Amino acid sequence: MQEGVIFIQPQTSYVESTVQIGSGTVVYPQNFLVGKTTIGSFAVIEPNCFLQDTTVEAGAQIKFGTHIEKAIVRE
């Protein structure tokens, strides 16, 4: 959050220390971001998602309830 990431209800999301998130990204409640997950700037992670060892490029949007492992999501 100090780097410009916007968390809606931050106490409800689990983010491991290995995860990198770009500034301007919005993370909605109840997400699990684990492993070597990288999220670019100005992305949107809707509620109830699980991302593991995944790259989300800048500007991409992850829809509600998505489960992704070892993938690349482009804008």
mmJSON file of the N, C-alpha and C atoms, coordinates in Angstrom:
{"data_MODEL":{"atom_site":{
"group_PDB":["ATOM","ATOM","ATOM","ATOM","ATOM","ATOM","ATOM","ATOM","ATOM","ATOM","ATOM","ATOM","ATOM","ATOM","ATOM","ATOM","ATOM","ATOM","ATOM","ATOM","ATOM","ATOM","ATOM","ATOM","ATOM","ATOM","ATOM","ATOM","ATOM","ATOM","ATOM","ATOM","ATOM","ATOM","ATOM","ATOM","ATOM","ATOM","ATOM","ATOM","ATOM","ATOM","ATOM","ATOM","ATOM","ATOM","ATOM","ATOM","ATOM","ATOM","ATOM","ATOM","ATOM","ATOM","ATOM","ATOM","ATOM","ATOM","ATOM","ATOM","ATOM","ATOM","ATOM","ATOM","ATOM","ATOM","ATOM","ATOM","ATOM","ATOM","ATOM","ATOM","ATOM","ATOM","ATOM","ATOM","ATOM","ATOM","ATOM","ATOM","ATOM","ATOM","ATOM","ATOM","ATOM","ATOM","ATOM","ATOM","ATOM","ATOM","ATOM","ATOM","ATOM","ATOM","ATOM","ATOM","ATOM","ATOM","ATOM","ATOM","ATOM","ATOM","ATOM","ATOM","ATOM","ATOM","ATOM","ATOM","ATOM","ATOM","ATOM","ATOM","ATOM","ATOM","ATOM","ATOM","ATOM","ATOM","ATOM","ATOM","ATOM","ATOM","ATOM","ATOM","ATOM","ATOM","ATOM","ATOM","ATOM","ATOM","ATOM","ATOM","ATOM","ATOM","ATOM","ATOM","ATOM","ATOM","ATOM","ATOM","ATOM","ATOM","ATOM","ATOM","ATOM","ATOM","ATOM","ATOM","ATOM","ATOM","ATOM","ATOM","ATOM","ATOM","ATOM","ATOM","ATOM","ATOM","ATOM","ATOM","ATOM","ATOM","ATOM","ATOM","ATOM","ATOM","ATOM","ATOM","ATOM","ATOM","ATOM","ATOM","ATOM","ATOM","ATOM","ATOM","ATOM","ATOM","ATOM","ATOM","ATOM","ATOM","ATOM","ATOM","ATOM","ATOM","ATOM","ATOM","ATOM","ATOM","ATOM","ATOM","ATOM","ATOM","ATOM","ATOM","ATOM","ATOM","ATOM","ATOM","ATOM","ATOM","ATOM","ATOM","ATOM","ATOM","ATOM","ATOM","ATOM","ATOM","ATOM","ATOM","ATOM","ATOM","ATOM","ATOM","ATOM","ATOM","ATOM","ATOM","ATOM","ATOM","ATOM","ATOM","ATOM"],
"id":[1,2,3,4,5,6,7,8,9,10,11,12,13,14,15,16,17,18,19,20,21,22,23,24,25,26,27,28,29,30,31,32,33,34,35,36,37,38,39,40,41,42,43,44,45,46,47,48,49,50,51,52,53,54,55,56,57,58,59,60,61,62,63,64,65,66,67,68,69,70,71,72,73,74,75,76,77,78,79,80,81,82,83,84,85,86,87,88,89,90,91,92,93,94,95,96,97,98,99,100,101,102,103,104,105,106,107,108,109,110,111,112,113,114,115,116,117,118,119,120,121,122,123,124,125,126,127,128,129,130,131,132,133,134,135,136,137,138,139,140,141,142,143,144,145,146,147,148,149,150,151,152,153,154,155,156,157,158,159,160,161,162,163,164,165,166,167,168,169,170,171,172,173,174,175,176,177,178,179,180,181,182,183,184,185,186,187,188,189,190,191,192,193,194,195,196,197,198,199,200,201,202,203,204,205,206,207,208,209,210,211,212,213,214,215,216,217,218,219,220,221,222,223,224,225],
"type_symbol":["N","C","C","N","C","C","N","C","C","N","C","C","N","C","C","N","C","C","N","C","C","N","C","C","N","C","C","N","C","C","N","C","C","N","C","C","N","C","C","N","C","C","N","C","C","N","C","C","N","C","C","N","C","C","N","C","C","N","C","C","N","C","C","N","C","C","N","C","C","N","C","C","N","C","C","N","C","C","N","C","C","N","C","C","N","C","C","N","C","C","N","C","C","N","C","C","N","C","C","N","C","C","N","C","C","N","C","C","N","C","C","N","C","C","N","C","C","N","C","C","N","C","C","N","C","C","N","C","C","N","C","C","N","C","C","N","C","C","N","C","C","N","C","C","N","C","C","N","C","C","N","C","C","N","C","C","N","C","C","N","C","C","N","C","C","N","C","C","N","C","C","N","C","C","N","C","C","N","C","C","N","C","C","N","C","C","N","C","C","N","C","C","N","C","C","N","C","C","N","C","C","N","C","C","N","C","C","N","C","C","N","C","C","N","C","C","N","C","C","N","C","C","N","C","C"],
"label_atom_id":["N","CA","C","N","CA","C","N","CA","C","N","CA","C","N","CA","C","N","CA","C","N","CA","C","N","CA","C","N","CA","C","N","CA","C","N","CA","C","N","CA","C","N","CA","C","N","CA","C","N","CA","C","N","CA","C","N","CA","C","N","CA","C","N","CA","C","N","CA","C","N","CA","C","N","CA","C","N","CA","C","N","CA","C","N","CA","C","N","CA","C","N","CA","C","N","CA","C","N","CA","C","N","CA","C","N","CA","C","N","CA","C","N","CA","C","N","CA","C","N","CA","C","N","CA","C","N","CA","C","N","CA","C","N","CA","C","N","CA","C","N","CA","C","N","CA","C","N","CA","C","N","CA","C","N","CA","C","N","CA","C","N","CA","C","N","CA","C","N","CA","C","N","CA","C","N","CA","C","N","CA","C","N","CA","C","N","CA","C","N","CA","C","N","CA","C","N","CA","C","N","CA","C","N","CA","C","N","CA","C","N","CA","C","N","CA","C","N","CA","C","N","CA","C","N","CA","C","N","CA","C","N","CA","C","N","CA","C","N","CA","C","N","CA","C","N","CA","C","N","CA","C","N","CA","C","N","CA","C","N","CA","C"],
"label_alt_id":[null,null,null,null,null,null,null,null,null,null,null,null,null,null,null,null,null,null,null,null,null,null,null,null,null,null,null,null,null,null,null,null,null,null,null,null,null,null,null,null,null,null,null,null,null,null,null,null,null,null,null,null,null,null,null,null,null,null,null,null,null,null,null,null,null,null,null,null,null,null,null,null,null,null,null,null,null,null,null,null,null,null,null,null,null,null,null,null,null,null,null,null,null,null,null,null,null,null,null,null,null,null,null,null,null,null,null,null,null,null,null,null,null,null,null,null,null,null,null,null,null,null,null,null,null,null,null,null,null,null,null,null,null,null,null,null,null,null,null,null,null,null,null,null,null,null,null,null,null,null,null,null,null,null,null,null,null,null,null,null,null,null,null,null,null,null,null,null,null,null,null,null,null,null,null,null,null,null,null,null,null,null,null,null,null,null,null,null,null,null,null,null,null,null,null,null,null,null,null,null,null,null,null,null,null,null,null,null,null,null,null,null,null,null,null,null,null,null,null,null,null,null,null,null,null],
"label_comp_id":["MET","MET","MET","GLN","GLN","GLN","GLU","GLU","GLU","GLY","GLY","GLY","VAL","VAL","VAL","ILE","ILE","ILE","PHE","PHE","PHE","ILE","ILE","ILE","GLN","GLN","GLN","PRO","PRO","PRO","GLN","GLN","GLN","THR","THR","THR","SER","SER","SER","TYR","TYR","TYR","VAL","VAL","VAL","GLU","GLU","GLU","SER","SER","SER","THR","THR","THR","VAL","VAL","VAL","GLN","GLN","GLN","ILE","ILE","ILE","GLY","GLY","GLY","SER","SER","SER","GLY","GLY","GLY","THR","THR","THR","VAL","VAL","VAL","VAL","VAL","VAL","TYR","TYR","TYR","PRO","PRO","PRO","GLN","GLN","GLN","ASN","ASN","ASN","PHE","PHE","PHE","LEU","LEU","LEU","VAL","VAL","VAL","GLY","GLY","GLY","LYS","LYS","LYS","THR","THR","THR","THR","THR","THR","ILE","ILE","ILE","GLY","GLY","GLY","SER","SER","SER","PHE","PHE","PHE","ALA","ALA","ALA","VAL","VAL","VAL","ILE","ILE","ILE","GLU","GLU","GLU","PRO","PRO","PRO","ASN","ASN","ASN","CYS","CYS","CYS","PHE","PHE","PHE","LEU","LEU","LEU","GLN","GLN","GLN","ASP","ASP","ASP","THR","THR","THR","THR","THR","THR","VAL","VAL","VAL","GLU","GLU","GLU","ALA","ALA","ALA","GLY","GLY","GLY","ALA","ALA","ALA","GLN","GLN","GLN","ILE","ILE","ILE","LYS","LYS","LYS","PHE","PHE","PHE","GLY","GLY","GLY","THR","THR","THR","HIS","HIS","HIS","ILE","ILE","ILE","GLU","GLU","GLU","LYS","LYS","LYS","ALA","ALA","ALA","ILE","ILE","ILE","VAL","VAL","VAL","ARG","ARG","ARG","GLU","GLU","GLU"],
"label_asym_id":["A","A","A","A","A","A","A","A","A","A","A","A","A","A","A","A","A","A","A","A","A","A","A","A","A","A","A","A","A","A","A","A","A","A","A","A","A","A","A","A","A","A","A","A","A","A","A","A","A","A","A","A","A","A","A","A","A","A","A","A","A","A","A","A","A","A","A","A","A","A","A","A","A","A","A","A","A","A","A","A","A","A","A","A","A","A","A","A","A","A","A","A","A","A","A","A","A","A","A","A","A","A","A","A","A","A","A","A","A","A","A","A","A","A","A","A","A","A","A","A","A","A","A","A","A","A","A","A","A","A","A","A","A","A","A","A","A","A","A","A","A","A","A","A","A","A","A","A","A","A","A","A","A","A","A","A","A","A","A","A","A","A","A","A","A","A","A","A","A","A","A","A","A","A","A","A","A","A","A","A","A","A","A","A","A","A","A","A","A","A","A","A","A","A","A","A","A","A","A","A","A","A","A","A","A","A","A","A","A","A","A","A","A","A","A","A","A","A","A","A","A","A","A","A","A"],
"label_entity_id":["1","1","1","1","1","1","1","1","1","1","1","1","1","1","1","1","1","1","1","1","1","1","1","1","1","1","1","1","1","1","1","1","1","1","1","1","1","1","1","1","1","1","1","1","1","1","1","1","1","1","1","1","1","1","1","1","1","1","1","1","1","1","1","1","1","1","1","1","1","1","1","1","1","1","1","1","1","1","1","1","1","1","1","1","1","1","1","1","1","1","1","1","1","1","1","1","1","1","1","1","1","1","1","1","1","1","1","1","1","1","1","1","1","1","1","1","1","1","1","1","1","1","1","1","1","1","1","1","1","1","1","1","1","1","1","1","1","1","1","1","1","1","1","1","1","1","1","1","1","1","1","1","1","1","1","1","1","1","1","1","1","1","1","1","1","1","1","1","1","1","1","1","1","1","1","1","1","1","1","1","1","1","1","1","1","1","1","1","1","1","1","1","1","1","1","1","1","1","1","1","1","1","1","1","1","1","1","1","1","1","1","1","1","1","1","1","1","1","1","1","1","1","1","1","1"],
"label_seq_id":[1,1,1,2,2,2,3,3,3,4,4,4,5,5,5,6,6,6,7,7,7,8,8,8,9,9,9,10,10,10,11,11,11,12,12,12,13,13,13,14,14,14,15,15,15,16,16,16,17,17,17,18,18,18,19,19,19,20,20,20,21,21,21,22,22,22,23,23,23,24,24,24,25,25,25,26,26,26,27,27,27,28,28,28,29,29,29,30,30,30,31,31,31,32,32,32,33,33,33,34,34,34,35,35,35,36,36,36,37,37,37,38,38,38,39,39,39,40,40,40,41,41,41,42,42,42,43,43,43,44,44,44,45,45,45,46,46,46,47,47,47,48,48,48,49,49,49,50,50,50,51,51,51,52,52,52,53,53,53,54,54,54,55,55,55,56,56,56,57,57,57,58,58,58,59,59,59,60,60,60,61,61,61,62,62,62,63,63,63,64,64,64,65,65,65,66,66,66,67,67,67,68,68,68,69,69,69,70,70,70,71,71,71,72,72,72,73,73,73,74,74,74,75,75,75],
"pdbx_PDB_ins_code":[null,null,null,null,null,null,null,null,null,null,null,null,null,null,null,null,null,null,null,null,null,null,null,null,null,null,null,null,null,null,null,null,null,null,null,null,null,null,null,null,null,null,null,null,null,null,null,null,null,null,null,null,null,null,null,null,null,null,null,null,null,null,null,null,null,null,null,null,null,null,null,null,null,null,null,null,null,null,null,null,null,null,null,null,null,null,null,null,null,null,null,null,null,null,null,null,null,null,null,null,null,null,null,null,null,null,null,null,null,null,null,null,null,null,null,null,null,null,null,null,null,null,null,null,null,null,null,null,null,null,null,null,null,null,null,null,null,null,null,null,null,null,null,null,null,null,null,null,null,null,null,null,null,null,null,null,null,null,null,null,null,null,null,null,null,null,null,null,null,null,null,null,null,null,null,null,null,null,null,null,null,null,null,null,null,null,null,null,null,null,null,null,null,null,null,null,null,null,null,null,null,null,null,null,null,null,null,null,null,null,null,null,null,null,null,null,null,null,null,null,null,null,null,null,null],
"Cartn_x":[0.831,0.0,0.88,2.028,2.939,3.554,3.492,4.044,2.962,1.759,0.712,-0.274,-0.253,-1.234,-2.479,-3.653,-4.906,-5.564,-5.668,-6.347,-7.703,-8.756,-10.088,-10.213,-10.336,-10.358,-9.089,-7.943,-6.67,-6.588,-7.321,-7.27,-7.874,-8.576,-9.215,-8.409,-7.315,-6.499,-5.212,-4.76,-3.505,-2.493,-1.381,-0.335,0.997,1.642,2.941,4.029,5.114,6.206,6.912,6.721,7.353,6.575,5.387,4.532,4.947,4.962,5.258,4.033,3.652,2.471,2.846,2.521,2.838,1.891,2.353,1.55,0.318,-0.724,-1.974,-2.863,-2.391,-3.195,-4.219,-5.425,-6.494,-6.708,-6.621,-6.846,-8.102,-9.132,-10.389,-10.283,-11.305,-11.235,-11.146,-10.642,-10.636,-9.852,-8.657,-7.772,-6.599,-6.06,-4.864,-3.834,-2.753,-1.681,-0.436,0.025,1.077,2.175,3.306,4.428,5.102,5.577,6.287,5.318,4.262,3.266,3.727,3.588,3.938,2.743,2.347,1.214,1.711,1.485,1.939,1.11,1.504,0.821,-0.571,-1.459,-2.818,-3.63,-3.353,-4.163,-5.309,-6.285,-7.406,-7.567,-7.57,-7.805,-9.137,-10.168,-11.499,-11.541,-12.627,-12.686,-12.6,-12.157,-12.17,-11.325,-10.131,-9.229,-8.052,-7.491,-6.296,-5.288,-4.136,-3.075,-1.803,-1.231,0.009,1.003,2.213,3.294,2.803,2.113,1.458,1.94,2.047,2.36,1.101,0.722,-0.404,0.197,0.071,0.69,-0.061,0.615,0.053,-1.275,-2.256,-3.551,-4.507,-4.084,-4.959,-5.97,-7.065,-8.099,-8.383,-8.333,-8.646,-10.062,-10.939,-12.35,-12.638,-13.759,-14.234,-14.128,-13.525,-13.494,-12.52,-11.558,-10.609,-9.54,-9.163,-8.072,-7.037,-5.823,-4.77,-3.479,-2.817,-1.507,-0.567,0.649,1.722,1.269,0.776,0.285,0.727,0.551,0.78,-0.534,-0.994,-2.241,-1.866,-2.223,-1.927,-3.134,-2.857,-3.93,-4.941],
"Cartn_y":[-1.186,0.0,1.257,1.172,2.315,2.587,1.605,1.739,2.098,2.449,2.891,1.82,0.667,-0.389,-0.1,-0.238,0.056,-1.262,-1.492,-2.679,-2.255,-2.896,-2.706,-3.757,-3.338,-4.228,-5.096,-4.497,-5.232,-6.38,-6.314,-7.374,-8.682,-8.668,-9.888,-10.593,-9.993,-10.617,-11.167,-12.287,-12.911,-12.701,-12.041,-11.756,-12.198,-13.165,-13.627,-12.599,-12.653,-11.698,-11.813,-12.91,-13.122,-12.474,-11.967,-11.368,-9.92,-9.522,-8.142,-7.548,-6.334,-5.673,-4.247,-3.867,-2.535,-1.475,-0.239,0.87,1.093,1.582,1.839,0.626,-0.527,-1.749,-1.758,-2.25,-2.357,-3.831,-4.175,-5.545,-5.537,-6.222,-6.31,-7.35,-7.472,-8.362,-9.849,-10.586,-12.047,-12.693,-12.171,-12.754,-13.447,-14.461,-15.168,-15.01,-14.274,-14.03,-14.689,-15.768,-16.582,-16.912,-17.369,-17.806,-16.65,-16.927,-15.922,-15.185,-14.667,-13.923,-12.485,-11.972,-10.588,-9.945,-8.798,-8.065,-6.691,-6.344,-5.062,-3.895,-2.71,-1.482,-1.377,-0.762,-0.446,-1.673,-2.804,-4.006,-3.985,-4.863,-4.997,-6.472,-6.782,-8.141,-8.124,-8.652,-8.656,-9.628,-9.638,-10.459,-11.97,-12.661,-14.128,-14.814,-14.29,-14.897,-15.565,-16.571,-17.262,-17.214,-16.581,-16.494,-17.062,-18.063,-18.674,-18.724,-18.228,-18.257,-17.76,-16.633,-16.091,-14.672,-14.33,-12.964,-12.336,-11.204,-10.423,-9.136,-8.931,-7.758,-6.482,-5.36,-4.052,-3.85,-3.342,-3.03,-4.192,-5.394,-6.573,-6.594,-7.301,-7.45,-8.927,-9.335,-10.705,-10.702,-11.469,-11.464,-12.246,-11.94,-12.513,-14.041,-14.583,-16.017,-16.794,-16.125,-16.792,-17.535,-18.716,-19.513,-19.71,-19.189,-19.264,-19.742,-20.704,-21.167,-21.214,-20.687,-20.785,-20.347,-19.116,-18.592,-17.144,-16.677,-15.264,-14.714,-13.624,-12.979,-11.635,-11.498,-10.25,-9.319,-8.038,-7.051,-7.399],
"Cartn_z":[0.0,0.0,0.0,0.615,0.637,-0.733,-1.627,-2.973,-3.991,-3.543,-4.441,-4.871,-4.225,-4.504,-3.668,-4.288,-3.598,-3.195,-1.901,-1.379,-0.826,-1.302,-0.74,0.363,1.575,2.749,2.81,3.042,3.019,4.015,5.101,6.109,5.609,4.47,3.971,2.883,2.421,1.378,1.961,1.383,1.8,0.678,1.009,0.027,0.611,-0.043,0.435,0.113,0.867,0.712,-0.64,-1.35,-2.652,-3.803,-3.513,-4.539,-4.78,-6.067,-6.443,-7.133,-6.7,-7.26,-7.64,-8.886,-9.381,-8.851,-8.856,-8.347,-9.219,-8.598,-9.291,-9.438,-9.019,-9.093,-7.968,-8.278,-7.287,-6.978,-5.694,-5.233,-4.359,-4.838,-4.103,-2.983,-2.134,-0.965,-1.3,-0.336,-0.286,-1.428,-1.669,-2.672,-2.003,-2.698,-2.269,-3.368,-3.075,-4.03,-3.456,-4.097,-3.503,-4.507,-3.961,-4.785,-5.501,-6.696,-7.49,-8.413,-7.837,-8.603,-8.764,-9.989,-10.302,-10.986,-10.477,-11.043,-11.458,-12.715,-13.244,-12.728,-13.128,-12.721,-13.327,-12.594,-13.033,-13.459,-12.842,-13.042,-12.033,-12.249,-11.319,-10.997,-9.7,-9.234,-8.492,-9.143,-8.539,-7.355,-6.56,-5.348,-5.599,-4.552,-4.473,-5.532,-5.784,-6.763,-6.064,-6.741,-6.272,-7.403,-7.162,-8.158,-7.556,-8.217,-7.758,-8.908,-8.671,-9.663,-11.02,-11.003,-12.193,-12.458,-13.739,-14.142,-14.715,-14.156,-14.664,-15.213,-16.511,-17.122,-16.766,-16.941,-16.63,-17.354,-16.634,-17.209,-17.344,-17.002,-17.12,-15.98,-16.202,-15.179,-14.965,-13.697,-13.316,-12.751,-13.35,-12.99,-11.706,-11.105,-9.852,-9.851,-8.787,-8.579,-9.444,-10.047,-10.933,-10.139,-10.625,-10.049,-11.151,-10.916,-11.936,-11.278,-11.936,-11.494,-12.689,-12.509,-13.498,-14.886,-14.972,-16.248,-16.434,-17.657,-17.971,-18.483,-17.857,-18.264,-18.889,-20.149,-20.879,-20.836,-21.067,-21.069,-22.139],
"occupancy":[1.0,1.0,1.0,1.0,1.0,1.0,1.0,1.0,1.0,1.0,1.0,1.0,1.0,1.0,1.0,1.0,1.0,1.0,1.0,1.0,1.0,1.0,1.0,1.0,1.0,1.0,1.0,1.0,1.0,1.0,1.0,1.0,1.0,1.0,1.0,1.0,1.0,1.0,1.0,1.0,1.0,1.0,1.0,1.0,1.0,1.0,1.0,1.0,1.0,1.0,1.0,1.0,1.0,1.0,1.0,1.0,1.0,1.0,1.0,1.0,1.0,1.0,1.0,1.0,1.0,1.0,1.0,1.0,1.0,1.0,1.0,1.0,1.0,1.0,1.0,1.0,1.0,1.0,1.0,1.0,1.0,1.0,1.0,1.0,1.0,1.0,1.0,1.0,1.0,1.0,1.0,1.0,1.0,1.0,1.0,1.0,1.0,1.0,1.0,1.0,1.0,1.0,1.0,1.0,1.0,1.0,1.0,1.0,1.0,1.0,1.0,1.0,1.0,1.0,1.0,1.0,1.0,1.0,1.0,1.0,1.0,1.0,1.0,1.0,1.0,1.0,1.0,1.0,1.0,1.0,1.0,1.0,1.0,1.0,1.0,1.0,1.0,1.0,1.0,1.0,1.0,1.0,1.0,1.0,1.0,1.0,1.0,1.0,1.0,1.0,1.0,1.0,1.0,1.0,1.0,1.0,1.0,1.0,1.0,1.0,1.0,1.0,1.0,1.0,1.0,1.0,1.0,1.0,1.0,1.0,1.0,1.0,1.0,1.0,1.0,1.0,1.0,1.0,1.0,1.0,1.0,1.0,1.0,1.0,1.0,1.0,1.0,1.0,1.0,1.0,1.0,1.0,1.0,1.0,1.0,1.0,1.0,1.0,1.0,1.0,1.0,1.0,1.0,1.0,1.0,1.0,1.0,1.0,1.0,1.0,1.0,1.0,1.0,1.0,1.0,1.0,1.0,1.0,1.0,1.0,1.0,1.0,1.0,1.0,1.0],
"B_iso_or_equiv":[0.0,0.0,0.0,0.0,0.0,0.0,0.0,0.0,0.0,0.0,0.0,0.0,0.0,0.0,0.0,0.0,0.0,0.0,0.0,0.0,0.0,0.0,0.0,0.0,0.0,0.0,0.0,0.0,0.0,0.0,0.0,0.0,0.0,0.0,0.0,0.0,0.0,0.0,0.0,0.0,0.0,0.0,0.0,0.0,0.0,0.0,0.0,0.0,0.0,0.0,0.0,0.0,0.0,0.0,0.0,0.0,0.0,0.0,0.0,0.0,0.0,0.0,0.0,0.0,0.0,0.0,0.0,0.0,0.0,0.0,0.0,0.0,0.0,0.0,0.0,0.0,0.0,0.0,0.0,0.0,0.0,0.0,0.0,0.0,0.0,0.0,0.0,0.0,0.0,0.0,0.0,0.0,0.0,0.0,0.0,0.0,0.0,0.0,0.0,0.0,0.0,0.0,0.0,0.0,0.0,0.0,0.0,0.0,0.0,0.0,0.0,0.0,0.0,0.0,0.0,0.0,0.0,0.0,0.0,0.0,0.0,0.0,0.0,0.0,0.0,0.0,0.0,0.0,0.0,0.0,0.0,0.0,0.0,0.0,0.0,0.0,0.0,0.0,0.0,0.0,0.0,0.0,0.0,0.0,0.0,0.0,0.0,0.0,0.0,0.0,0.0,0.0,0.0,0.0,0.0,0.0,0.0,0.0,0.0,0.0,0.0,0.0,0.0,0.0,0.0,0.0,0.0,0.0,0.0,0.0,0.0,0.0,0.0,0.0,0.0,0.0,0.0,0.0,0.0,0.0,0.0,0.0,0.0,0.0,0.0,0.0,0.0,0.0,0.0,0.0,0.0,0.0,0.0,0.0,0.0,0.0,0.0,0.0,0.0,0.0,0.0,0.0,0.0,0.0,0.0,0.0,0.0,0.0,0.0,0.0,0.0,0.0,0.0,0.0,0.0,0.0,0.0,0.0,0.0,0.0,0.0,0.0,0.0,0.0,0.0],
"pdbx_formal_charge":[null,null,null,null,null,null,null,null,null,null,null,null,null,null,null,null,null,null,null,null,null,null,null,null,null,null,null,null,null,null,null,null,null,null,null,null,null,null,null,null,null,null,null,null,null,null,null,null,null,null,null,null,null,null,null,null,null,null,null,null,null,null,null,null,null,null,null,null,null,null,null,null,null,null,null,null,null,null,null,null,null,null,null,null,null,null,null,null,null,null,null,null,null,null,null,null,null,null,null,null,null,null,null,null,null,null,null,null,null,null,null,null,null,null,null,null,null,null,null,null,null,null,null,null,null,null,null,null,null,null,null,null,null,null,null,null,null,null,null,null,null,null,null,null,null,null,null,null,null,null,null,null,null,null,null,null,null,null,null,null,null,null,null,null,null,null,null,null,null,null,null,null,null,null,null,null,null,null,null,null,null,null,null,null,null,null,null,null,null,null,null,null,null,null,null,null,null,null,null,null,null,null,null,null,null,null,null,null,null,null,null,null,null,null,null,null,null,null,null,null,null,null,null,null,null],
"auth_seq_id":[1,1,1,2,2,2,3,3,3,4,4,4,5,5,5,6,6,6,7,7,7,8,8,8,9,9,9,10,10,10,11,11,11,12,12,12,13,13,13,14,14,14,15,15,15,16,16,16,17,17,17,18,18,18,19,19,19,20,20,20,21,21,21,22,22,22,23,23,23,24,24,24,25,25,25,26,26,26,27,27,27,28,28,28,29,29,29,30,30,30,31,31,31,32,32,32,33,33,33,34,34,34,35,35,35,36,36,36,37,37,37,38,38,38,39,39,39,40,40,40,41,41,41,42,42,42,43,43,43,44,44,44,45,45,45,46,46,46,47,47,47,48,48,48,49,49,49,50,50,50,51,51,51,52,52,52,53,53,53,54,54,54,55,55,55,56,56,56,57,57,57,58,58,58,59,59,59,60,60,60,61,61,61,62,62,62,63,63,63,64,64,64,65,65,65,66,66,66,67,67,67,68,68,68,69,69,69,70,70,70,71,71,71,72,72,72,73,73,73,74,74,74,75,75,75],
"auth_comp_id":["MET","MET","MET","GLN","GLN","GLN","GLU","GLU","GLU","GLY","GLY","GLY","VAL","VAL","VAL","ILE","ILE","ILE","PHE","PHE","PHE","ILE","ILE","ILE","GLN","GLN","GLN","PRO","PRO","PRO","GLN","GLN","GLN","THR","THR","THR","SER","SER","SER","TYR","TYR","TYR","VAL","VAL","VAL","GLU","GLU","GLU","SER","SER","SER","THR","THR","THR","VAL","VAL","VAL","GLN","GLN","GLN","ILE","ILE","ILE","GLY","GLY","GLY","SER","SER","SER","GLY","GLY","GLY","THR","THR","THR","VAL","VAL","VAL","VAL","VAL","VAL","TYR","TYR","TYR","PRO","PRO","PRO","GLN","GLN","GLN","ASN","ASN","ASN","PHE","PHE","PHE","LEU","LEU","LEU","VAL","VAL","VAL","GLY","GLY","GLY","LYS","LYS","LYS","THR","THR","THR","THR","THR","THR","ILE","ILE","ILE","GLY","GLY","GLY","SER","SER","SER","PHE","PHE","PHE","ALA","ALA","ALA","VAL","VAL","VAL","ILE","ILE","ILE","GLU","GLU","GLU","PRO","PRO","PRO","ASN","ASN","ASN","CYS","CYS","CYS","PHE","PHE","PHE","LEU","LEU","LEU","GLN","GLN","GLN","ASP","ASP","ASP","THR","THR","THR","THR","THR","THR","VAL","VAL","VAL","GLU","GLU","GLU","ALA","ALA","ALA","GLY","GLY","GLY","ALA","ALA","ALA","GLN","GLN","GLN","ILE","ILE","ILE","LYS","LYS","LYS","PHE","PHE","PHE","GLY","GLY","GLY","THR","THR","THR","HIS","HIS","HIS","ILE","ILE","ILE","GLU","GLU","GLU","LYS","LYS","LYS","ALA","ALA","ALA","ILE","ILE","ILE","VAL","VAL","VAL","ARG","ARG","ARG","GLU","GLU","GLU"],
"auth_asym_id":["A","A","A","A","A","A","A","A","A","A","A","A","A","A","A","A","A","A","A","A","A","A","A","A","A","A","A","A","A","A","A","A","A","A","A","A","A","A","A","A","A","A","A","A","A","A","A","A","A","A","A","A","A","A","A","A","A","A","A","A","A","A","A","A","A","A","A","A","A","A","A","A","A","A","A","A","A","A","A","A","A","A","A","A","A","A","A","A","A","A","A","A","A","A","A","A","A","A","A","A","A","A","A","A","A","A","A","A","A","A","A","A","A","A","A","A","A","A","A","A","A","A","A","A","A","A","A","A","A","A","A","A","A","A","A","A","A","A","A","A","A","A","A","A","A","A","A","A","A","A","A","A","A","A","A","A","A","A","A","A","A","A","A","A","A","A","A","A","A","A","A","A","A","A","A","A","A","A","A","A","A","A","A","A","A","A","A","A","A","A","A","A","A","A","A","A","A","A","A","A","A","A","A","A","A","A","A","A","A","A","A","A","A","A","A","A","A","A","A","A","A","A","A","A","A"],
"auth_atom_id":["N","CA","C","N","CA","C","N","CA","C","N","CA","C","N","CA","C","N","CA","C","N","CA","C","N","CA","C","N","CA","C","N","CA","C","N","CA","C","N","CA","C","N","CA","C","N","CA","C","N","CA","C","N","CA","C","N","CA","C","N","CA","C","N","CA","C","N","CA","C","N","CA","C","N","CA","C","N","CA","C","N","CA","C","N","CA","C","N","CA","C","N","CA","C","N","CA","C","N","CA","C","N","CA","C","N","CA","C","N","CA","C","N","CA","C","N","CA","C","N","CA","C","N","CA","C","N","CA","C","N","CA","C","N","CA","C","N","CA","C","N","CA","C","N","CA","C","N","CA","C","N","CA","C","N","CA","C","N","CA","C","N","CA","C","N","CA","C","N","CA","C","N","CA","C","N","CA","C","N","CA","C","N","CA","C","N","CA","C","N","CA","C","N","CA","C","N","CA","C","N","CA","C","N","CA","C","N","CA","C","N","CA","C","N","CA","C","N","CA","C","N","CA","C","N","CA","C","N","CA","C","N","CA","C","N","CA","C","N","CA","C","N","CA","C","N","CA","C","N","CA","C","N","CA","C","N","CA","C","N","CA","C"],
"pdbx_PDB_model_num":[1,1,1,1,1,1,1,1,1,1,1,1,1,1,1,1,1,1,1,1,1,1,1,1,1,1,1,1,1,1,1,1,1,1,1,1,1,1,1,1,1,1,1,1,1,1,1,1,1,1,1,1,1,1,1,1,1,1,1,1,1,1,1,1,1,1,1,1,1,1,1,1,1,1,1,1,1,1,1,1,1,1,1,1,1,1,1,1,1,1,1,1,1,1,1,1,1,1,1,1,1,1,1,1,1,1,1,1,1,1,1,1,1,1,1,1,1,1,1,1,1,1,1,1,1,1,1,1,1,1,1,1,1,1,1,1,1,1,1,1,1,1,1,1,1,1,1,1,1,1,1,1,1,1,1,1,1,1,1,1,1,1,1,1,1,1,1,1,1,1,1,1,1,1,1,1,1,1,1,1,1,1,1,1,1,1,1,1,1,1,1,1,1,1,1,1,1,1,1,1,1,1,1,1,1,1,1,1,1,1,1,1,1,1,1,1,1,1,1,1,1,1,1,1,1]
}}}
